């Protein structure tokens, strides 16, 4: 079911402008649907990466007030997300809803001992429908074009979402999650700067610097 406009803003506009008061209203309407969505996205799941199991996240709104429901809907309240899970989910959004299982690569070299390009193909699991993935991809692309600025990584079709996580004391944690909608550079990523402030001020520029080096010819 499409989410209607609230206070004159569409969901895409609200996401791009990062207005919590707008997303609070949307969250109240969507939060009953978000519990199964959170499970499908792997928020409460542990992933095994080279034998190391990731910590489970949490999304629970049992006995929550309306205020707590809206707070949970924008990633606050008692929500917890594992960065590895979020990166896997970003890969699924980029890949028509199918998530690739990650694994660590210590290094890949040719017979002369020089590094060479390597693109692994892991097992894929469906996390969301292709239609939902396409809608999320379009909104995440719109975030970059309309709010963050597309000039730092021109031509790479960066799609992403900043996040600012209050931690109950001290400066907030800075998040930026996303991917490149570019077949030549099929990268999904998550950047977190602990106590770095807003997502736009710390994690976003850090991601751009790393991706710029990664895609440099």
C-alpha positions as CSV (number, residue, x, y, z in Angstrom):
1,X,0.0,0.0,0.0
2,X,1.5,3.4,-1.0
3,X,2.3,5.8,1.8
4,X,0.3,9.0,1.4
5,X,1.7,12.5,1.6
6,X,1.8,14.0,5.1
7,X,1.8,17.7,5.8
8,X,2.3,18.4,2.1
9,X,5.4,16.1,1.8
10,X,5.7,12.8,-0.1
11,X,7.7,10.0,1.5
12,X,10.5,10.7,-1.0
13,X,10.6,14.4,-0.1
14,X,10.5,13.7,3.6
15,X,13.3,11.2,3.4
16,X,15.4,13.6,1.4
17,X,14.8,16.5,3.7
18,X,15.4,14.4,6.8
19,X,12.6,16.1,8.8
20,X,11.9,13.9,11.8
21,X,8.6,15.7,12.5
22,X,7.4,14.6,9.0
23,X,8.7,11.1,9.3
24,X,7.1,10.7,12.7
25,X,3.7,11.0,11.1
26,X,4.6,8.5,8.4
27,X,6.1,6.2,11.0
28,X,2.9,6.1,13.0
29,X,1.0,4.9,10.0
30,X,3.7,2.4,8.9
31,X,5.0,1.0,12.2
32,X,2.5,-1.9,12.3
33,X,3.8,-3.0,9.0
34,X,7.4,-2.4,10.0
35,X,7.7,-5.4,12.3
36,X,7.5,-8.0,9.6
37,X,9.5,-5.7,7.3
38,X,12.3,-5.5,9.9
39,X,12.4,-9.2,10.2
40,X,12.5,-9.6,6.4
41,X,15.4,-7.1,6.2
42,X,17.4,-9.2,8.7
43,X,17.4,-6.6,11.5
44,X,16.9,-9.2,14.1
45,X,19.0,-11.9,12.4
46,X,22.6,-13.0,13.0
47,X,24.7,-13.4,9.8
48,X,27.8,-15.6,9.6
49,X,30.8,-14.0,7.9
50,X,33.7,-16.4,7.5
51,X,32.5,-18.2,10.6
52,X,32.1,-15.1,12.7
53,X,28.4,-14.5,13.8
54,X,27.2,-10.9,13.8
55,X,25.2,-9.6,16.8
56,X,21.4,-9.4,16.3
57,X,19.7,-6.1,16.0
58,X,16.4,-5.2,17.7
59,X,13.1,-3.7,16.7
60,X,10.4,-4.0,19.3
61,X,7.3,-1.8,19.9
62,X,5.5,-3.9,22.4
63,X,3.5,-1.7,24.9
64,X,4.9,1.4,23.2
65,X,3.1,4.7,23.4
66,X,2.3,6.7,20.2
67,X,5.4,8.9,20.9
68,X,7.6,5.8,21.3
69,X,6.1,4.2,18.1
70,X,7.0,7.3,16.1
71,X,10.4,7.4,17.7
72,X,10.9,3.7,16.8
73,X,9.8,4.4,13.2
74,X,12.7,6.7,12.6
75,X,15.3,4.4,14.2
76,X,15.2,5.6,17.8
77,X,13.4,4.2,20.9
78,X,15.0,0.8,21.6
79,X,16.1,0.1,18.0
80,X,19.4,-1.5,17.4
81,X,20.9,-2.2,13.9
82,X,24.1,-4.1,13.2
83,X,26.2,-2.3,10.5
84,X,26.9,-5.6,8.7
85,X,23.2,-6.3,8.4
86,X,22.6,-2.8,7.1
87,X,25.3,-3.2,4.4
88,X,23.7,-6.5,3.4
89,X,20.3,-4.8,3.1
90,X,21.8,-2.0,1.0
91,X,23.2,-4.7,-1.4
92,X,19.7,-6.2,-1.6
93,X,18.2,-2.8,-2.5
94,X,20.8,-2.4,-5.2
95,X,20.3,-5.9,-6.5
96,X,16.5,-6.0,-7.1
97,X,15.8,-7.3,-3.6
98,X,18.4,-10.1,-3.6
99,X,21.1,-9.9,-1.0
100,X,24.6,-11.4,-1.5
101,X,26.2,-13.1,1.5
102,X,29.4,-11.2,2.3
103,X,32.8,-12.8,3.1
104,X,36.2,-11.4,3.9
105,X,38.9,-11.2,1.2
106,X,42.4,-10.8,2.6
107,X,43.8,-10.0,-0.8
108,X,43.9,-11.2,-4.4
109,X,47.1,-11.1,-6.4
110,X,48.3,-12.3,-9.8
111,X,51.3,-14.6,-10.4
112,X,53.6,-11.6,-10.1
113,X,52.4,-10.8,-6.7
114,X,50.5,-7.7,-7.8
115,X,46.9,-6.9,-6.7
116,X,44.2,-7.7,-9.2
117,X,40.5,-6.9,-9.6
118,X,38.2,-9.5,-8.0
119,X,34.5,-9.7,-8.0
120,X,33.1,-12.5,-5.8
121,X,29.7,-14.1,-6.5
122,X,28.2,-15.2,-3.2
123,X,24.9,-16.9,-2.4
124,X,21.9,-14.7,-2.8
125,X,18.8,-14.5,-0.6
126,X,15.7,-12.5,-1.3
127,X,15.1,-9.8,1.3
128,X,12.4,-7.7,-0.5
129,X,10.5,-7.7,-3.7
130,X,12.0,-6.2,-6.8
131,X,9.3,-3.5,-6.9
132,X,10.0,-2.4,-3.3
133,X,13.8,-2.5,-4.0
134,X,13.3,-0.3,-7.1
135,X,11.2,2.2,-5.1
136,X,13.8,2.4,-2.3
137,X,16.6,2.8,-4.9
138,X,14.8,5.7,-6.5
139,X,14.3,7.5,-3.2
140,X,17.9,6.9,-2.1
141,X,19.1,8.3,-5.4
142,X,16.8,11.3,-4.9
143,X,18.3,11.9,-1.5
144,X,21.8,12.4,-3.0
145,X,20.6,14.4,-6.0
146,X,18.2,16.8,-4.1
147,X,19.9,17.0,-0.7
148,X,23.4,15.8,-0.3
149,X,24.9,16.8,-3.6
150,X,25.9,14.7,-6.6
151,X,29.1,16.6,-7.3
152,X,31.5,14.6,-5.0
153,X,31.1,11.4,-7.0
154,X,29.9,12.4,-10.5
155,X,28.8,9.7,-12.9
156,X,28.6,6.9,-10.3
157,X,24.9,7.2,-9.4
158,X,25.4,7.2,-5.7
159,X,22.3,6.2,-3.7
160,X,22.2,6.6,0.0
161,X,20.7,7.8,3.3
162,X,22.3,9.6,6.1
163,X,21.5,8.8,9.8
164,X,22.1,10.5,13.1
165,X,21.8,8.2,16.1
166,X,21.3,9.7,19.6
167,X,23.2,7.6,22.1
168,X,21.9,8.9,25.4
169,X,24.8,11.1,26.2
170,X,27.6,12.9,24.3
171,X,27.7,13.6,20.6
172,X,25.5,11.5,18.2
173,X,26.8,8.7,16.0
174,X,27.0,9.6,12.3
175,X,25.8,7.1,9.7
176,X,25.7,6.9,5.9
177,X,24.5,3.8,4.2
178,X,24.1,3.2,0.5
179,X,25.4,1.8,-2.8
180,X,26.5,2.7,-6.3
181,X,23.9,2.1,-9.0
182,X,26.7,1.4,-11.5
183,X,27.4,-2.0,-13.1
184,X,31.1,-1.2,-13.3
185,X,31.3,-0.5,-9.6
186,X,28.8,-2.7,-7.8
187,X,29.6,-1.6,-4.3
188,X,27.3,-1.4,-1.2
189,X,28.6,0.2,2.0
190,X,28.0,1.4,5.5
191,X,30.0,4.1,7.2
192,X,29.7,5.0,10.9
193,X,31.6,7.7,12.7
194,X,31.1,7.2,16.5
195,X,30.2,10.5,18.1
196,X,30.8,12.1,14.8
197,X,27.6,14.2,14.8
198,X,25.1,14.3,12.0
199,X,25.3,11.7,9.1
200,X,25.8,14.5,6.6
201,X,28.7,16.1,8.5
202,X,30.9,13.1,9.1
203,X,29.9,9.7,7.6
204,X,28.8,11.1,4.2
205,X,32.0,12.9,3.3
206,X,34.1,10.0,4.7
207,X,32.1,7.6,2.4
208,X,32.7,9.8,-0.6
209,X,36.4,10.0,0.0
210,X,36.8,6.2,0.3
211,X,34.5,5.5,-2.7
212,X,36.4,8.1,-4.7
213,X,39.7,6.3,-4.1
214,X,38.0,2.9,-4.8
215,X,36.7,3.9,-8.1
216,X,39.7,6.0,-9.2
217,X,41.0,4.9,-12.6
